[in-house]
Amino acid sequence: MNGKKGYIVILNGVPRAGKTSIATEIQNTFDGVWINLGVDRYKAMIPDRYKPSVGLYLDGERPDLEPVGVTLYKALYESIAAHSRLGVNVAVDIVHHDSHTSPLQILPQCAKILENYPALMVGVKCPLDEIMRRRTATSYPSYDENGSILEGILKWQKSAHGLGIYDIEVDTSVSSPAEIAEIIRDNLNESNFTAINRLANLVSEVKA
């Protein structure tokens, strides 16, 4: 659009952490065209027999879908890169983990695709008690028949920030989407775009 790559904001966190609300705030208030290429929208395009292969299985629950998941994650990031190359800004609400049958290094592989792009990696965090309050308020499945928190929720809370490599981290239990969007806006400058390259370097370390 102007010869420059579009900004990329990657919002990584557990379901109900508030990532989509932040992405929407970015789209509504930031200058320029912002596209949301989040995981939920991407999943909607995947055939049912391959769902949920993008981001939902933990601890090797569906090893047969792991190769599909790796490919789909990389395809999503290639699309993110393509939009940026054309000058379109991209907000990505997503969740990453590496709790599979073996380390798949999905996030480092995806980061490799965005190496040297103007991408800000944001850790979107939220305490478990607030996650549970939000799930209950929106009628999301939250507890088993014994009244215990569903195991999958606990797994997400443990695994979603496993690598912990971010440019900035935010807590949606204490800051609103508008406040977090302002923090992100303030950090959209070249000196802060380091997490993606650090994550990308992990691929080289594994293969070395």
C-alpha positions, 0 to 999 in steps of 0.5 A: 500500500505504501511500500512498507510492510504492515505491522503484525501484532500477535496476541498469544494467550489461553481461550477467554483471556481477551485476545479477540477484544484486544484485536477488535480494539486495534482494528477499530482505533489504529491507523490504517487497515488492520485485518484479524487473521486469528485462529478462530476464524482460521478454524472455521475454514478447516473441514470438521474431520481435521478439527480441532487440529490448530491449537486445541489438543494438548499432551498428545491427545490426537497425535494423528492430527499433529502433522496437519496442525503443524502445516496449518499453523505454518500456512496461517503464518504464511498468509500473515506474512503475505498481508504484511508484505502488501502493507496490510496490518495484521492482528493475530489472536492465537494460542501456542503451546508445545505440549505434544507427543514430542516437541513440534516447535510450532511457534519457532517455526512460525516465527521463522516465517516472520523473521525480520518482519515488523511483528510485536509478540504480546503475551496476553495473560489472565489469572485462572479465577478470572478465566473461570468467571468469564467462561461461566458468564458466557456459558462456556463448558468449565466444570466436570460432573464433580464440579472440578475445573475441566482438565483441558482448561488447566492444561491451557493455563499451564502450557500456553506461555511455555516459551515465555518469549514476548516483546510485552506482556499484559494482564487482562484482569487489570487492564481493559482492551482499550488500555492494552491497545494503547500499550501496544500502540506505544510499542509499535516501533522497530526497537521492540520487535525482537521476540519473533527473531529470538523465537526463530533462532530456536529453530536453528538451535534445534537443528544444529 
